[in-house]
Amino acid sequence: MALSGVKGFDEHESAVENLYFNKEDERILRKILGKVKNQAEQDETAKAQHAAADEAALRQILAKYSVADHDIKALLHWKHATY
């Protein structure tokens, strides 16, 4: 009888330990997810700033020509297309 009580205690202790580590894993994963989201937002901001700078530079180069907006957009699309 005493052995079965000890076995039950070991199972309980193991369950408590597993619960603790599951919560710790969840906490760490949430922290990592927050960092990934933050990095993605920064990347999108940098991408938008880079696109605006490209467009401004292209417009400055083509200022002496009468180039339509849709042609400028097409040139930018062509520049950034990957083949």
MODELLER restraints for C-alpha pairs under 7 A, 6 or more apart:
rsr = mdl.restraints
at = mdl.atoms
